[in-house]
């Protein structure tokens, strides 16, 4: 089975639709599937619910989809860097399921593992627990959280072999493996493609069984969210 597609647009054109639930890997701008996000924007699909740690910045990453009003709802942990995100939410134009970061990661991991729900202490006594089932275990109160199983997952990896086995680069791994495992269809954007068997088994971070489509993007922009420098004393 050939998993490699000639472009991000080709990889998405018959699997994305209005109203879908999608997971997008990345943390800030680190490890985001830049080409796939731009291609998703260009499809024109709308009323999307996006699962992502945050929404990038105003003019890059998932911020591109907020600009074009293609997003109905965000399931996120951190929303502080995107002014358009803030504006739309405060104006009542964007729904937000504000989710603690560890809970968000576990929602995706559980979804990929076939676990429909789990209990956690995180969020008990806050608005995070509003409307959710609470249960006591050993004298402590826990909130039940439902797992997430997105229709499509868009992820970024450093290297893929032709069978879809993936290796991520350092902290760019972040939410990408969990998103990939949870998605019913997983599309991965990679900087290098190698022959099947070239990756050492112990060097594979995610097995190819979770990956359905591969897009080669050898030169991503990799924009830095905030660059802080200091003068080096000689």
C-alpha positions as CSV (number, residue, x, y, z in Angstrom):
1,X,0.0,0.0,0.0
2,X,1.5,3.3,-1.1
3,X,1.0,5.9,1.8
4,X,3.0,8.7,0.2
5,X,1.0,11.5,-1.5
6,X,2.4,14.1,-3.9
7,X,1.2,17.1,-1.9
8,X,-0.7,18.1,1.3
9,X,-3.6,19.1,-0.9
10,X,-3.8,15.7,-2.5
11,X,-3.6,14.0,0.9
12,X,-6.6,15.9,2.3
13,X,-8.9,16.4,-0.6
14,X,-11.1,13.3,-0.1
15,X,-11.0,12.9,3.7
16,X,-11.9,16.4,5.1
17,X,-15.4,17.8,5.3
18,X,-17.4,20.4,7.1
19,X,-18.2,19.9,10.7
20,X,-15.4,17.4,11.4
21,X,-13.6,16.8,14.7
22,X,-9.8,17.1,14.0
23,X,-6.7,16.7,16.1
24,X,-3.6,18.7,15.1
25,X,-0.2,18.0,16.7
26,X,2.2,20.6,18.0
27,X,2.9,22.7,21.0
28,X,2.8,26.4,20.2
29,X,4.6,26.5,16.9
30,X,6.9,23.6,17.7
31,X,6.1,20.4,15.8
32,X,3.1,21.7,13.9
33,X,2.2,20.3,10.4
34,X,2.6,23.6,8.6
35,X,1.9,22.4,5.1
36,X,-1.1,20.4,6.1
37,X,-2.6,23.3,8.1
38,X,-2.2,25.6,5.0
39,X,-3.8,22.9,2.8
40,X,-6.7,22.5,5.2
41,X,-7.3,26.2,5.0
42,X,-7.3,26.1,1.2
43,X,-9.9,23.3,1.1
44,X,-12.5,25.8,2.5
45,X,-14.0,23.3,4.9
46,X,-15.8,25.0,7.8
47,X,-17.5,24.5,11.2
48,X,-14.5,22.5,12.4
49,X,-13.8,21.4,15.9
50,X,-10.1,21.4,16.4
51,X,-8.2,19.6,19.2
52,X,-4.9,21.2,19.8
53,X,-2.8,22.4,22.7
54,X,-3.3,26.0,21.4
55,X,-4.1,27.8,18.1
56,X,-0.7,29.0,17.0
57,X,-0.3,32.7,16.5
58,X,-2.4,35.1,14.5
59,X,-0.8,34.6,11.1
60,X,0.7,31.1,11.3
61,X,-0.3,27.6,12.3
62,X,-3.9,27.1,13.3
63,X,-4.2,30.9,13.5
64,X,-4.7,30.7,9.7
65,X,-7.9,28.8,10.2
66,X,-9.2,31.3,12.7
67,X,-8.5,34.1,10.3
68,X,-10.7,32.5,7.7
69,X,-13.4,31.6,10.2
70,X,-13.3,27.9,9.5
71,X,-13.2,26.9,13.2
72,X,-16.4,26.6,15.2
73,X,-14.8,25.2,18.4
74,X,-11.4,24.7,20.0
75,X,-10.5,22.0,22.5
76,X,-7.4,23.5,23.9
77,X,-5.2,24.1,27.0
78,X,-3.5,27.4,26.3
79,X,-5.0,30.3,24.4
80,X,-2.8,33.3,25.4
81,X,-0.7,33.9,22.3
82,X,-3.4,34.3,19.7
83,X,-5.2,37.7,19.8
84,X,-7.7,36.6,17.2
85,X,-8.5,33.5,19.2
86,X,-9.1,35.8,22.2
87,X,-11.2,38.3,20.3
88,X,-13.4,35.6,18.7
89,X,-13.9,33.8,22.1
90,X,-14.8,37.0,24.0
91,X,-17.1,38.1,21.3
92,X,-19.0,34.8,21.4
93,X,-17.9,33.8,17.9
94,X,-15.8,30.8,18.9
95,X,-16.7,28.0,21.3
96,X,-13.9,26.8,23.7
97,X,-13.6,23.6,25.7
98,X,-10.8,24.7,28.0
99,X,-9.0,21.5,29.0
100,X,-6.0,21.1,31.3
101,X,-2.9,20.1,29.4
102,X,-2.4,16.7,31.0
103,X,-6.1,15.9,30.7
104,X,-6.0,16.8,27.0
105,X,-3.0,14.5,26.4
106,X,-4.8,11.7,28.2
107,X,-8.0,12.3,26.3
108,X,-6.1,11.6,23.1
109,X,-4.1,8.7,24.5
110,X,-7.2,7.1,25.8
111,X,-9.0,7.6,22.5
112,X,-6.2,5.9,20.7
113,X,-6.2,3.0,23.2
114,X,-10.0,2.4,22.9
115,X,-10.7,3.7,26.4
116,X,-14.0,5.7,26.3
117,X,-13.5,7.7,29.6
118,X,-11.3,8.0,32.6
119,X,-11.3,9.7,36.0
120,X,-8.9,12.4,37.1
121,X,-8.5,14.8,40.1
122,X,-7.5,17.6,37.7
123,X,-10.2,20.3,37.5
124,X,-12.3,19.2,40.4
125,X,-13.8,22.2,42.1
126,X,-13.4,24.4,39.0
127,X,-15.4,25.2,35.9
128,X,-13.5,22.4,34.2
129,X,-15.7,19.9,36.1
130,X,-19.0,21.7,35.4
131,X,-21.6,19.3,34.1
132,X,-19.4,16.3,34.4
133,X,-19.8,13.2,36.5
134,X,-17.9,13.3,39.9
135,X,-17.1,10.2,41.8
136,X,-15.2,9.5,45.0
137,X,-12.3,7.0,45.2
138,X,-10.5,6.3,48.5
139,X,-11.9,9.5,50.0
140,X,-10.9,11.7,47.0
141,X,-13.2,13.3,44.4
142,X,-12.5,12.7,40.7
143,X,-14.1,14.0,37.6
144,X,-14.9,11.8,34.6
145,X,-13.4,12.9,31.3
146,X,-14.5,11.5,27.9
147,X,-11.7,10.5,25.5
148,X,-11.3,12.0,22.1
149,X,-11.5,10.2,18.8
150,X,-11.0,12.7,16.0
151,X,-12.2,12.0,12.4
152,X,-8.8,13.2,11.1
153,X,-5.4,13.7,12.8
154,X,-2.8,16.0,11.2
155,X,0.7,15.5,12.7
156,X,4.3,16.4,12.1
157,X,7.3,14.0,12.3
158,X,10.9,14.3,11.4
159,X,11.3,11.0,9.5
160,X,9.0,8.4,8.1
161,X,9.8,5.2,6.2
162,X,7.6,4.2,3.3
163,X,5.5,2.0,5.7
164,X,4.6,5.0,7.9
165,X,6.9,4.3,10.8
166,X,7.7,7.6,12.4
167,X,10.6,9.2,14.3
168,X,10.0,12.6,15.9
169,X,12.7,15.3,16.6
170,X,13.2,16.0,20.3
171,X,10.5,18.3,21.8
172,X,8.6,18.4,18.5
173,X,7.2,15.0,19.5
174,X,4.9,16.7,22.0
175,X,1.2,15.9,21.2
176,X,1.9,14.4,17.8
177,X,2.0,10.7,18.7
178,X,-1.2,10.9,20.8
179,X,-3.0,12.8,18.1
180,X,-1.8,10.2,15.5
181,X,-3.0,7.3,17.6
182,X,-6.4,8.8,18.3
183,X,-7.3,9.8,14.7
184,X,-9.5,7.6,12.6
185,X,-7.4,8.8,9.7
186,X,-3.9,10.1,10.3
187,X,-2.0,12.2,7.8
188,X,1.6,13.0,8.7
189,X,3.9,15.7,7.3
190,X,7.6,14.7,7.4
191,X,10.9,16.3,6.5
192,X,12.5,13.0,5.3
193,X,11.3,9.8,3.8
194,X,13.5,6.7,3.9
195,X,13.1,3.1,2.8
196,X,11.2,0.7,4.9
197,X,13.7,-1.0,7.2
198,X,16.1,1.9,7.3
199,X,14.8,3.0,10.7
200,X,16.1,0.9,13.6
201,X,13.2,-0.8,15.4
202,X,14.3,0.8,18.7
203,X,14.4,4.2,17.0
204,X,10.8,4.2,15.9
205,X,8.6,6.4,18.1
206,X,5.3,5.5,16.4
207,X,4.5,2.4,14.4
208,X,3.2,2.8,10.8
209,X,-0.1,1.0,11.6
210,X,-1.4,4.4,12.9
211,X,-0.4,6.3,9.8
212,X,-2.5,6.3,6.7
213,X,-1.0,9.1,4.5
214,X,2.4,10.7,4.3
215,X,3.3,14.1,2.9
216,X,6.9,15.2,2.2
217,X,7.8,18.8,3.3
218,X,11.6,19.0,3.3
219,X,11.8,22.7,4.1
220,X,9.3,23.8,6.7
221,X,9.5,27.4,7.9
222,X,9.7,26.3,11.6
223,X,8.8,29.8,12.8
224,X,9.9,30.6,16.4
225,X,7.0,31.9,18.6
226,X,9.1,34.2,20.8
227,X,12.8,34.8,20.2
228,X,14.7,36.1,23.2
229,X,18.4,37.0,22.9
230,X,21.0,38.6,25.1
231,X,24.4,40.1,24.4
232,X,27.2,37.5,24.8
233,X,30.0,38.8,27.0
234,X,33.4,38.0,25.6
